[in-house]
Amino acid sequence: MWTTFLPVLYHHAQPQIIQEAVNLALQQYPDNTTIICIIFGYFQDNLDYETCYRLADFISQSRLHTSQWQNLIYAANFFRDYGELDKAEEIYQRIIKNAKFRIRKYGDDIQKEINFAS
């Protein structure tokens, strides 16, 4: 339900409702990578620093499918924006390394992800 509701919330809710809904979703699904990625992607600008940091850290430690690597980049960008350059660079380098591996091993066409992370 949250994976459908959160995008609707983003487009139609008042800012004061967002934090309450996000807190409820995180309380119900504290380790759900999909929900955490949706929340971080849509609501990063509406959340407090501690919540964003916790979500970005969770995402950065998750093993995401290549279709979700953009979330890793957003997490790295968060750390970069708050001066944690080493942590951000580590995430960017991991994305590039994994993308190059997938290209070699599976022939995946993920050059876009490599360019984006670079």
Number of C-alpha atoms within 10 A of each C-alpha: 7 19 14 10 10 21 16 11 18 15 9 10 13 10 13 9 10 19 15 10 17 22 15 13 19 17 10 11 14 14 13 12 17 16 20 23 23 17 26 24 17 15 20 19 10 16 17 11 13 9 15 20 18 13 23 26 17 19 24 22 11 12 12 16 7 16 9 14 18 17 21 27 21 20 28 25 21 20 21 15 11 11 11 13 15 12 17 23 17 12 21 20 15 15 22 19 12 13 22 19 13 15 13 10 9 9 10 13 11 15 13 10 18 16 9 12 22 11
